[in-house]
């Protein structure tokens, strides 16, 4: 958010919005800016990601994994599923190495190289658990989309993800296959844990409702107008 300097010769940011406290800390470490000029306004989740009650866990629960770039940590997540009774839906382009890794783990999988918005909504609804154990994320919107849909999430204990999930996810070390494996195992095997993560996840997702985020931006513009 910006306004003209008094000289009228250039634009200067009067207020800078950041999507997470983690972003605020990172920005302050890199740029000399008065902290009071930074305002937290999160990303919003589309209203189409609506709560759908989870089905009773089937004999082979489906784990949804979104994204196949290096930071999405797919190789470790797949390795972590070895020995667990489940199948995987991977959204994103798979190269030969990733396909080989899935096959080596002995995990049944299906792949959607690309999904439109409606396809993503259906992918969350069709799964039983979302694995989003990235090594780095600027935010991690799939966490919120999963929570809004009513699906438990296994995610990383680093970067932006602990804050984005609001403590309503199974946090694991993204660099340790054993930690990821244990996280998946606990969520798959513990009905009470899944129910708790789903309930608290829905509460967290409500914080990212588009109407709430819109009001936060309107408040900022109102403040600027009055100043």
C-alpha positions as CSV (number, residue, x, y, z in Angstrom):
1,X,0.0,0.0,0.0
2,X,1.6,3.3,-1.0
3,X,0.9,7.1,-1.3
4,X,2.8,10.0,-2.8
5,X,5.6,11.7,-1.0
6,X,5.0,15.3,-0.1
7,X,7.3,16.3,-2.9
8,X,5.1,14.5,-5.4
9,X,8.2,13.3,-7.2
10,X,8.0,9.7,-6.3
11,X,6.0,7.1,-4.4
12,X,6.9,5.8,-0.9
13,X,5.2,3.0,1.0
14,X,3.2,4.3,3.9
15,X,2.1,0.9,4.9
16,X,3.6,-2.5,3.9
17,X,1.4,-5.5,4.2
18,X,3.0,-8.9,5.0
19,X,1.2,-12.3,4.9
20,X,2.8,-13.8,8.0
21,X,4.7,-12.9,11.1
22,X,7.5,-14.9,9.6
23,X,7.5,-12.6,6.6
24,X,7.5,-9.6,8.9
25,X,10.6,-10.9,10.7
26,X,12.4,-11.7,7.5
27,X,11.6,-8.3,6.0
28,X,12.9,-6.5,9.1
29,X,16.1,-8.4,9.0
30,X,16.7,-7.3,5.4
31,X,15.3,-3.8,5.2
32,X,15.5,-0.8,7.5
33,X,11.8,0.0,7.8
34,X,9.9,1.2,10.9
35,X,8.1,-1.9,12.3
36,X,4.8,0.1,12.8
37,X,4.6,0.5,9.0
38,X,4.2,-3.3,8.6
39,X,0.7,-4.8,8.8
40,X,-0.2,-8.4,8.9
41,X,-2.8,-9.3,6.3
42,X,-2.8,-13.0,5.4
43,X,-3.6,-14.7,2.2
44,X,-7.2,-15.8,1.7
45,X,-8.7,-19.1,0.9
46,X,-11.2,-19.4,-1.9
47,X,-14.8,-19.9,-0.7
48,X,-15.0,-23.0,-3.0
49,X,-12.9,-24.9,-0.6
50,X,-15.9,-25.8,1.6
51,X,-16.0,-28.3,4.4
52,X,-16.9,-31.9,3.4
53,X,-17.2,-34.4,6.2
54,X,-14.4,-36.9,6.0
55,X,-15.4,-40.5,5.0
56,X,-14.6,-43.4,7.3
57,X,-11.0,-44.2,6.7
58,X,-10.9,-46.8,3.9
59,X,-8.6,-49.9,3.8
60,X,-6.2,-47.8,1.6
61,X,-6.4,-44.1,2.6
62,X,-5.4,-41.6,0.0
63,X,-2.7,-39.1,0.8
64,X,-2.8,-36.0,-1.4
65,X,0.6,-34.3,-2.2
66,X,0.5,-30.9,-4.0
67,X,3.5,-29.8,-6.0
68,X,6.5,-31.6,-7.4
69,X,9.2,-28.9,-7.4
70,X,12.3,-29.5,-5.3
71,X,11.1,-27.6,-2.3
72,X,8.0,-29.7,-2.1
73,X,10.2,-32.5,-0.8
74,X,8.4,-35.3,-2.6
75,X,11.2,-37.8,-2.6
76,X,11.4,-37.8,1.3
77,X,7.6,-37.9,1.6
78,X,7.3,-40.9,-0.7
79,X,10.1,-42.7,1.1
80,X,8.4,-42.0,4.4
81,X,5.3,-43.8,3.2
82,X,7.1,-47.1,2.8
83,X,5.5,-49.7,4.9
84,X,2.3,-47.8,5.4
85,X,-1.0,-49.0,4.0
86,X,-2.1,-46.1,1.8
87,X,-2.1,-44.7,-1.7
88,X,-1.0,-41.4,-3.1
89,X,-2.5,-38.7,-5.4
90,X,0.3,-36.5,-6.6
91,X,-0.6,-33.1,-8.3
92,X,2.2,-31.8,-10.5
93,X,4.5,-33.0,-13.3
94,X,6.5,-36.1,-12.4
95,X,9.9,-36.7,-13.9
96,X,11.5,-40.2,-14.3
97,X,13.3,-40.0,-11.0
98,X,10.1,-39.2,-9.1
99,X,8.2,-42.0,-10.8
100,X,11.0,-44.4,-9.9
101,X,11.0,-43.3,-6.3
102,X,7.3,-43.9,-6.0
103,X,7.6,-47.3,-7.5
104,X,10.6,-48.2,-5.3
105,X,8.6,-47.3,-2.2
106,X,5.9,-49.8,-3.3
107,X,3.2,-47.2,-3.0
108,X,0.1,-47.2,-5.3
109,X,-0.2,-43.8,-6.9
110,X,-2.1,-41.7,-9.4
111,X,-0.8,-38.5,-10.9
112,X,-2.6,-35.4,-12.1
113,X,0.1,-33.3,-13.9
114,X,-2.1,-30.3,-13.9
115,X,-5.5,-29.5,-12.3
116,X,-7.7,-26.4,-12.7
117,X,-9.4,-24.9,-9.7
118,X,-12.4,-27.2,-9.8
119,X,-10.0,-30.1,-10.0
120,X,-8.1,-29.0,-7.0
121,X,-11.3,-28.7,-5.0
122,X,-12.2,-32.2,-5.9
123,X,-8.7,-33.5,-5.1
124,X,-9.0,-32.3,-1.5
125,X,-12.5,-33.7,-1.1
126,X,-11.4,-37.1,-2.5
127,X,-8.4,-37.6,-0.2
128,X,-8.2,-38.7,3.4
129,X,-5.0,-36.8,4.4
130,X,-2.8,-34.1,2.9
131,X,1.0,-34.3,3.0
132,X,2.6,-30.9,2.5
133,X,6.1,-31.4,4.0
134,X,8.1,-28.7,2.1
135,X,11.6,-27.6,2.9
136,X,10.5,-24.0,2.4
137,X,7.3,-22.1,1.7
138,X,6.5,-18.4,1.5
139,X,3.1,-19.2,3.0
140,X,1.7,-22.7,2.2
141,X,-1.8,-22.1,1.0
142,X,-2.5,-25.9,0.4
143,X,-2.5,-26.2,4.2
144,X,-5.4,-23.8,4.5
145,X,-7.2,-25.3,1.6
146,X,-7.0,-28.7,3.2
147,X,-8.1,-27.4,6.5
148,X,-11.1,-25.6,5.0
149,X,-12.1,-28.8,3.3
150,X,-11.8,-30.8,6.5
151,X,-8.8,-32.9,5.9
152,X,-5.9,-33.5,8.4
153,X,-2.5,-32.2,7.3
154,X,1.0,-33.4,7.9
155,X,3.4,-30.5,7.3
156,X,6.8,-29.1,8.2
157,X,8.0,-27.7,11.5
158,X,10.0,-25.1,9.7
159,X,9.7,-22.0,7.5
160,X,6.2,-20.5,7.3
161,X,4.3,-23.7,7.8
162,X,3.9,-23.9,11.6
163,X,2.4,-20.4,11.6
164,X,0.2,-21.0,8.6
165,X,-1.3,-24.2,10.0
166,X,-2.1,-22.4,13.3
167,X,-0.8,-25.4,15.3
168,X,-3.6,-27.5,13.7
169,X,-1.4,-30.0,11.8
170,X,1.0,-32.8,12.5
171,X,4.4,-31.1,12.4
172,X,7.4,-33.1,11.3
173,X,11.1,-32.5,10.4
174,X,11.1,-32.2,6.6
175,X,14.7,-33.3,6.4
176,X,14.2,-36.6,8.3
177,X,12.3,-39.4,6.6
178,X,11.8,-41.1,9.9
179,X,10.1,-38.0,11.3
180,X,7.8,-37.7,8.3
181,X,7.0,-41.5,8.5
182,X,6.1,-41.2,12.1
183,X,3.8,-38.2,11.4
184,X,2.0,-40.0,8.6
185,X,1.7,-43.2,10.8
186,X,0.2,-41.3,13.7
187,X,-2.4,-39.5,11.6
188,X,-3.4,-42.6,9.7
189,X,-3.7,-44.8,12.8
190,X,-5.3,-42.5,15.3
191,X,-8.9,-41.6,14.7
192,X,-9.1,-39.2,17.7
193,X,-6.0,-37.3,16.4
194,X,-7.4,-37.0,12.9
195,X,-10.7,-35.6,14.3
196,X,-8.8,-33.1,16.5
197,X,-6.7,-31.9,13.6
198,X,-9.8,-31.5,11.4
199,X,-11.7,-29.6,14.1
200,X,-8.9,-27.2,14.9
201,X,-7.9,-26.9,11.2
202,X,-11.4,-25.6,10.4
203,X,-11.0,-23.0,13.1
204,X,-7.7,-21.9,11.7
205,X,-8.9,-21.8,8.1
206,X,-11.7,-19.4,9.1
207,X,-9.0,-16.8,9.8
208,X,-8.2,-16.8,6.1
209,X,-11.8,-16.2,4.9
210,X,-11.8,-13.8,2.0
211,X,-14.4,-11.5,3.7
212,X,-12.2,-11.1,6.7
213,X,-9.1,-10.4,4.7
214,X,-11.0,-7.9,2.6
215,X,-12.0,-6.0,5.8
216,X,-8.4,-5.9,6.9
217,X,-7.4,-4.2,3.6
218,X,-10.4,-1.8,3.8
219,X,-9.3,-0.8,7.3
220,X,-5.8,0.0,6.0
221,X,-7.1,2.1,3.1
222,X,-9.5,3.9,5.5
223,X,-6.6,4.7,7.8
224,X,-4.6,6.1,4.9
225,X,-7.5,8.2,3.6
226,X,-7.9,9.7,7.1
227,X,-4.2,10.5,7.3
